[in-house]
C-alpha cells in the first residue's frame, strides 16, 4: 500500500492506557463449568473465545506494528503504542486463563496451536495489507461484542464466576478504548475499500463457523455433555442468549457501509463509566493492577 497524505484519527485526544494487570491468582480456584448456574454451553463458548485470543492478539499487534513507522500523525502514532500495549496484556491474561482451562480439561491448548498455525500461514502467504485488513475487521468483531458486554448486565452475568466476568469486562473496556486504531491505520496507509469489505465478508462467516466448530469439539470431550438432559437444558438457554440476536448481526454487517467508521457508534460515555467503575478511586479491579497505568 502506498502512503498517502494522512488524516488525523477520528478522535486525536483519545487516551489508550496500558494497564499492567493480573487475573492469574484469582482464577486458580475456577470450577469446571464456571458460567451462570454451571451452564455447560456458555462455559464452553467462553473457553473457545479465550482459546483464540492469545495468538489472535499477537497477530493484531504484528499487523499494526508493521505499519507503525509509516504513520506520520503523532496522535495516531501514540494510539498505536497504546493499542500494542493493551493487546499484549490481553494475550498474556487470556493465556493464563487458558492454562487454568487446560487443567480443567478444556481443549484450549489444541485450539491455541491451530490458531497460531493458521495465522502464521496467513502471514506467510498474504500481503501485509491483507493482514491489516483482517485485523481491522476482527477488531470490529471484538468491539461489537465488547459493547454488548458493557451495556448488557444479562450478558455479563452469563460468565457466572466473578473473576471470569472481571476478565472479560476489563477486556471489553480496552477493546472499546482502542476500537478505531487498526481501522485508522488501515485508512492512513491507503488500504482499499474493496479489500476492507471483502475481508469482512469472509471473516464474518468464517470466524463464526470456526467458533461453532470449536465449541462442538470442546463439548464432545466433556463428560457432562452426555449426562441426561444436561445439553438439552443448556441449548434451550442458548436460544435466548443476547449473543444470538439479529441486532448483533446487523451491527457486524454495518462494517460494509462505504462511509463506515468504528466511532460511528459513540461509546465514549460507556468507556468513561467503566473506567470509573473498574479503575476509578474505588475501582473494583484496582487490586489487580501491578503497576501504575501508562497512557
C-alpha positions in Angstrom: 0.0 0.0 0.0 1.4 3.4 -0.9 1.3 6.0 1.8 -1.0 9.0 1.0 -1.4 12.2 2.9 -2.5 11.0 6.3 -5.6 12.4 8.1 -5.8 12.5 11.9 -7.6 9.7 13.7 -11.3 10.5 14.3 -10.6 11.3 18.0 -7.0 12.5 18.3 -7.5 13.2 22.0 -8.4 9.6 22.8 -6.3 8.0 25.6 -5.4 4.3 25.3 -3.7 3.4 28.6 -1.7 0.2 29.1 -2.8 -1.3 32.4 -0.4 -3.9 34.0 -3.0 -6.3 35.4 -3.1 -9.9 36.5 -6.0 -12.3 37.0 -3.9 -15.4 37.3 -4.1 -15.8 41.1 -7.9 -15.2 41.2 -8.6 -17.9 38.6 -6.8 -20.7 40.4 -10.0 -22.0 42.1 -12.1 -21.8 38.9 -14.6 -24.6 38.7 -15.0 -26.7 35.5 -18.4 -25.2 34.5 -18.0 -21.6 35.6 -20.8 -19.9 33.6 -24.0 -18.8 35.3 -25.8 -21.8 37.1 -22.9 -24.0 35.9 -24.2 -23.8 32.4 -22.5 -26.2 30.0 -22.6 -24.5 26.6 -21.9 -21.0 27.8 -18.8 -22.3 29.7 -17.5 -23.8 26.5 -18.3 -20.7 24.4 -16.3 -18.5 26.8 -13.4 -21.1 26.7 -13.5 -21.2 22.9 -13.3 -17.4 22.7 -10.4 -17.3 25.1 -8.6 -20.0 23.2 -8.2 -17.8 20.1 -7.3 -14.6 21.9 -3.6 -15.0 22.8 -2.4 -15.7 19.3 -5.1 -13.6 17.7 -3.9 -10.6 19.8 -0.3 -11.3 18.8 -1.3 -11.3 15.2 -3.1 -8.0 15.6 0.0 -6.4 17.2 2.2 -7.7 14.4 -0.2 -6.5 11.7 -0.4 -2.9 13.1 3.3 -2.7 14.1 4.3 -3.5 10.5 3.0 0.0 9.5 3.9 1.9 12.7 6.9 3.6 11.0 4.7 4.8 8.2 2.4 6.7 10.5 3.2 10.4 10.5 0.4 11.7 12.6 1.6 11.9 16.2 -1.9 11.3 17.7 -2.3 8.1 15.8 1.2 7.0 16.5 0.5 7.5 20.2 -2.7 5.5 19.9 -0.9 2.7 18.1 1.5 2.4 21.0 -1.4 2.2 23.4 -3.1 -0.4 21.1 0.0 -2.6 21.1 0.4 -2.3 24.9 -3.2 -3.3 25.6 -3.3 -6.2 23.1 -0.1 -7.6 24.6 -1.7 -7.6 28.0 -4.9 -9.2 26.7 -2.9 -12.0 25.2 -1.0 -12.6 28.4 -4.0 -12.7 30.6 -6.1 -15.0 28.3 -3.1 -17.3 28.1 -3.1 -17.6 31.9 -6.9 -18.2 31.8 -6.3 -20.8 29.2 -3.7 -22.5 31.4 -6.4 -23.0 34.0 -9.0 -24.1 31.5 -6.5 -26.7 30.2 -6.1 -28.0 33.8 -9.9 -28.4 33.9 -10.0 -30.5 30.7 -10.9 -27.9 28.0 -9.0 -28.5 24.7 -7.9 -24.8 24.6 -4.2 -25.6 24.1 -5.1 -27.6 20.9 -7.1 -24.6 19.7 -4.2 -22.2 20.5 -1.9 -24.3 18.4 -4.4 -24.4 15.5 -4.9 -20.6 15.7 -1.2 -20.0 15.8 -0.5 -22.2 12.8 -3.3 -20.7 10.8 -2.3 -17.1 11.5 1.4 -17.8 10.8 0.4 -19.4 7.5 -1.7 -16.4 6.6 1.2 -14.1 7.3 3.5 -16.1 5.0 1.1 -16.2 2.0 -0.9 -13.0 2.4 0.4 -9.4 1.9 0.8 -7.2 5.0 -2.2 -5.1 3.7 -4.5 -8.1 3.9 -3.4 -8.9 7.4 -4.0 -5.3 8.5 -7.5 -5.5 6.8 -8.2 -8.7 8.8 -7.1 -7.1 12.0 -9.4 -4.1 11.4 -12.3 -6.4 10.6 -11.7 -8.6 13.6 -11.4 -5.5 15.8 -14.9 -4.7 14.7 -16.0 -8.1 16.0 -14.4 -7.6 19.3 -15.7 -4.0 19.6 -19.2 -5.2 18.9 -19.0 -7.9 21.5 -17.4 -5.5 23.9 -20.2 -3.0 23.6 -22.7 -5.8 24.3 -20.8 -6.9 27.4 -20.5 -3.3 28.8 -24.2 -2.4 28.1 -25.9 -5.7 29.0 -26.0 -6.9 32.6 -27.6 -10.1 31.3 -24.6 -10.7 29.1 -22.1 -10.0 31.9 -24.0 -12.4 34.2 -23.6 -15.2 31.6 -19.9 -15.5 32.6 -21.0 -16.6 36.0 -17.8 -16.8 38.0 -16.8 -13.3 39.3 -13.2 -13.4 38.1 -14.1 -14.7 34.6 -16.6 -11.9 34.4 -14.0 -9.4 35.5 -11.5 -10.7 32.9 -14.0 -10.3 30.1 -15.3 -6.9 31.3 -11.7 -5.5 31.5 -11.0 -6.9 28.1 -14.3 -5.3 26.8 -13.4 -1.9 28.2 -10.0 -1.9 26.5 -11.4 -3.1 23.2 -13.8 -0.2 23.3 -10.9 2.2 24.1 -8.9 1.2 21.1 -11.6 0.0 18.7 -10.7 2.5 15.9 -6.9 2.2 15.9 -6.4 -0.6 13.4 -9.1 0.9 11.2 -7.4 4.3 11.3 -4.0 2.8 10.5 -5.6 0.9 7.6 -7.0 4.1 6.2 -3.9 6.1 6.9 -1.7 3.8 4.9 -4.0 3.7 1.9 -6.0 0.5 2.4 -8.6 -0.1 -0.2 -12.3 -0.2 0.4 -12.6 -3.4 -1.7 -10.2 -5.3 0.4 -11.7 -4.0 3.6 -15.2 -5.1 2.7 -14.2 -8.5 1.1 -12.1 -9.3 4.1 -15.0 -8.7 6.5 -17.4 -10.7 4.3 -15.1 -13.7 4.6 -14.4 -13.3 8.3 -18.0 -12.6 9.3 -18.9 -16.2 8.3 -15.5 -17.8 8.8 -15.0 -16.7 12.3 -18.5 -17.6 13.4 -18.2 -21.0 11.8 -14.8 -21.6 13.4 -16.2 -20.8 16.8 -19.1 -23.2 16.3 -16.7 -26.0 15.4 -14.5 -25.3 18.4 -17.5 -25.3 20.8 -18.8 -28.6 19.3 -15.3 -30.2 19.6 -15.0 -28.9 23.2 -18.4 -30.2 24.2 -17.7 -33.6 22.7 -14.8 -34.1 25.1 -16.7 -33.1 28.2 -18.4 -36.0 30.1 -21.1 -33.5 31.4 -22.3 -33.2 27.8 -23.6 -36.8 28.0 -25.4 -36.6 31.3 -29.1 -36.9 30.7 -30.8 -33.6 29.9 -27.7 -31.5 30.5 -27.1 -30.5 26.9 -30.7 -30.0 26.1 -31.3 -27.7 29.0 -28.2 -25.7 28.1 -29.1 -25.4 24.4 -32.6 -24.2 25.5 -30.9 -21.3 27.4 -28.6 -20.6 24.5 -31.6 -19.9 22.2 -32.4 -16.9 24.3 -28.8 -15.7 24.7 -28.2 -12.0 23.9 -25.2 -13.0 21.8 -27.6 -14.6 19.3 -29.6 -11.6 18.2 -30.3 -10.1 14.8 -29.3 -6.7 16.1 -25.8 -8.0 16.9 -25.5 -9.4 13.3 -26.7 -6.1 11.9 -24.1 -4.3 13.8 -21.4 -6.6 12.4 -22.7 -6.0 8.9 -22.6 -2.3 9.4 -18.9 -2.5 8.7 -19.7 -2.9 5.0 -21.0 0.7 4.7 -18.9 2.8 2.3 -18.6 5.6 4.9 -18.3 3.3 8.0 -16.0 4.2 10.9 -15.8 2.4 14.3 -16.6 5.7 16.0 -20.0 6.0 14.3 -21.2 4.2 17.4 -20.4 6.6 20.2 -19.2 4.6 23.2 -17.3 7.5 24.9 -19.8 7.7 27.8 -19.7 3.9 28.2 -15.9 3.9 28.3 -15.9 6.8 30.9 -18.4 4.9 33.1 -16.5 1.6 33.1 -13.1 3.3 33.6 -14.5 4.8 36.7 -16.2 1.5 37.8 -13.1 -0.6 37.3 -10.2 1.8 37.8 -11.5 4.9 39.5 -10.7 5.9 43.0 -12.8 3.0 44.3 -12.3 0.8 41.2 -13.2 -2.8 41.6 -10.1 -4.0 39.7 -7.5 -1.7 41.3 -6.3 -4.5 43.4 -5.3 -6.4 40.3 -3.1 -3.6 38.9 0.6 -4.5 39.2 1.9 -1.0 38.4 0.8 2.5 37.6 -1.2 2.9 34.4 0.7 4.3 31.5 -1.1 6.2 28.8 
